[in-house]
Amino acid sequence: MASESTVFTSVDELVEAMLSSHPPVLLDVRWQLGDPDGLVHYREGHLPGSVYVDLDTELAAPASPEAGRHPLPAIEDLQAAARKWGVYFGAPVVVYDDWEGKAAARAWWLLKWAGVADVRILDGGLGAWKTAGMRVSTGNATPRVGNVTLTAGHMPTIDIDAVARLDTSATLLLDARAPERFSGESEPVDPRPGRIPGAVNAPTGANVTGDGMFRPVAELREHYESLGATAREVVVYCGSGVTAAHDVAALAAAGIPATLFPGSYSQWSNDVDRPVEVG
């Protein structure tokens, strides 16, 4: 898939790739916080040939207070899921959702972490596909069984103890949650409102335009430069390690590497010995 970005692909590029001799595996990651009906939405209409991916059970291990709401899955479990989706050795993969790429970014990051070389996020997701006048399919797709072999650790991560030791004068700690959760004004799901001390707010909403498309790469780089991302190493977290991947993807498109804290605030806030900041 030819593109200026190695992170995103457009509808036009995807259509061309789908018609080629080496079409991508399409993964529908329909998930939003508070909406358990992703599979229902998928069956009502999805990109032709795309396979539904369950974020809660396939892109995460079981939740726990000790590990957070979406811990990283065991690599053997992710490999089994990826094969079920039809991912085969050397296959390009395109992921999409209907939530500005916030759920799709988790699949993008996780597959990159597991060693899949060519993974792209469909810019604008299902909305962009429909706006372009493309048809959708209903019901379930039946993929062929894949043969991909996955290995962990191809994208950087950091654990909770290492986050606690961070010198935020040397490392930029970005919080991808909405401003009201960052400030502690609102906390709908985690036990203590607030943020990890020293964090800087970089809400995922700033990565996209009003139509859910990612901002141009130059704008993304300017935005993250203004936060200090080009002057320091970058670590990103969110509520449970899902939308933080959206920031990591935007940073990657802008040429800025970043490390993900998978446990994120859901893990941090469940440990009463970890301090939080509010305001």
Helices and strands as residue ranges (DSSP letters): E 8-9, H 11-18, E 25-28, H 38-44, E 51-52, H 55-58, H 75-85, E 93-96, H 102-113, E 119-122, H 125-131, H 160-164, E 171-175, H 179-183, E 200-201, G 204-207, H 217-226, E 233-237, H 244-253, E 259-260, H 264-270
